[in-house]
Structure formats: C-alpha cells, structure tokens
C-alpha cells in the first residue's frame, strides 16, 4: 500500500491557519463555498482514488483564494507557498468583498421588519423554509404560492 502524499506547501499553510482560527474544517469550507471533502482534498493535495491509490489535487486559484480568505492567509503567504495565481485571486477578492460589505451594511441599517421581509423574500427565492413563521406570515413566491408550498401533481 502506498503512503499518503505529503501536502503541498499551500496546503500546509491553509491547514496551519485553519488550526489557528479554531474553527472546524466543515465551517471553514461552508464559508469558502465548498464542501468539507473538497477543502480537505485541496489542503491535503490529493484525493483517494481507491485503497492505497492517491491522485494529486491542485485546487483552482479562486477556490484556494477563498479558502485563504476564510482562515486569514495573506496574498504574500500564498505566493511564497508556490501559488502566485491564488495570491492574485485573493488580492482581487477585496473588491468583491467590499460590495458584499456594502450590502450587509445596508441590511443592518434597515428596521427589523424590513430586514425580516428581505430575509423571507431571499429564502423563498432559494427554496429555504424559515422556522417559526406562521403560515399567514410567509411571503409568496413568483407563482403566487406561499413559501414552503409545493405545486401538487397527480399521476407523476
């Protein structure tokens, strides 16, 4: 049986930073918008093909940049670890983050009723059922159905 490959320098950098943040790999992956399994593959530098068989994994620059942002790795650290492509992507990320921060600030400035209404509308669009709402309080989607209701189909 082959030994597991050593993680690449950027994988070690991400893993060490994750440990310092004291958040779980699952939560970090969620924040980066990837699965926990994919997080582990990119940080480890391999994926298991079959028992004792490993295939190298080199995550895309933008994915690695999102991972780095979650755990506080800088562009300079990424470049020094051999991933200048991810460092460039991470450098570009603050512009996108600034837009997200502006949206969050506007939501924070809303009164609580407006914020709840916005959250309900977003949940409907994403197909998420919000807990604790009364049936009459739920927003309608673009079809006129209330959140959480499904069209009934017979014979299918």
URJOWO-V613628 format. One record per residue. N is the residue number from 0. RES is the residue in three letters. BURIAL is 1 if it has 16 or more other ideal C-beta (glycine too) atoms within 10 Angstrom, else 0. Layout:
[[N/RES/BURIAL] [N/RES/BURIAL]]
This chain:
[[0/UNK/0] [1/UNK/0] [2/UNK/0] [3/UNK/0] [4/UNK/0] [5/UNK/0] [6/UNK/1] [7/UNK/1] [8/UNK/0] [9/UNK/1] [10/UNK/1] [11/UNK/0] [12/UNK/1] [13/UNK/1] [14/UNK/1] [15/UNK/0] [16/UNK/1] [17/UNK/1] [18/UNK/0] [19/UNK/0] [20/UNK/0] [21/UNK/0] [22/UNK/0] [23/UNK/0] [24/UNK/1] [25/UNK/0] [26/UNK/0] [27/UNK/1] [28/UNK/1] [29/UNK/0] [30/UNK/0] [31/UNK/1] [32/UNK/0] [33/UNK/1] [34/UNK/0] [35/UNK/0] [36/UNK/0] [37/UNK/1] [38/UNK/1] [39/UNK/1] [40/UNK/1] [41/UNK/1] [42/UNK/1] [43/UNK/1] [44/UNK/1] [45/UNK/1] [46/UNK/0] [47/UNK/0] [48/UNK/0] [49/UNK/0] [50/UNK/0] [51/UNK/0] [52/UNK/0] [53/UNK/1] [54/UNK/0] [55/UNK/0] [56/UNK/1] [57/UNK/0] [58/UNK/1] [59/UNK/0] [60/UNK/1] [61/UNK/0] [62/UNK/1] [63/UNK/1] [64/UNK/1] [65/UNK/1] [66/UNK/1] [67/UNK/1] [68/UNK/1] [69/UNK/1] [70/UNK/1] [71/UNK/0] [72/UNK/1] [73/UNK/0] [74/UNK/1] [75/UNK/0] [76/UNK/1] [77/UNK/1] [78/UNK/1] [79/UNK/0] [80/UNK/1] [81/UNK/0] [82/UNK/1] [83/UNK/0] [84/UNK/1] [85/UNK/1] [86/UNK/1] [87/UNK/1] [88/UNK/1] [89/UNK/1] [90/UNK/0] [91/UNK/0] [92/UNK/1] [93/UNK/0] [94/UNK/0] [95/UNK/0] [96/UNK/0] [97/UNK/0] [98/UNK/0] [99/UNK/0] [100/UNK/0] [101/UNK/0] [102/UNK/0] [103/UNK/0] [104/UNK/0] [105/UNK/0] [106/UNK/0] [107/UNK/0] [108/UNK/0] [109/UNK/0] [110/UNK/0] [111/UNK/0] [112/UNK/0] [113/UNK/0] [114/UNK/0] [115/UNK/0] [116/UNK/0] [117/UNK/0] [118/UNK/0] [119/UNK/1] [120/UNK/0] [121/UNK/0] [122/UNK/1] [123/UNK/1] [124/UNK/0] [125/UNK/0] [126/UNK/0] [127/UNK/0] [128/UNK/0] [129/UNK/1] [130/UNK/0] [131/UNK/0] [132/UNK/1] [133/UNK/0] [134/UNK/0] [135/UNK/0] [136/UNK/0] [137/UNK/1] [138/UNK/1] [139/UNK/0] [140/UNK/1] [141/UNK/0] [142/UNK/0] [143/UNK/0] [144/UNK/0] [145/UNK/0] [146/UNK/1] [147/UNK/0] [148/UNK/0] [149/UNK/0] [150/UNK/0] [151/UNK/0] [152/UNK/0] [153/UNK/0] [154/UNK/0] [155/UNK/0]]
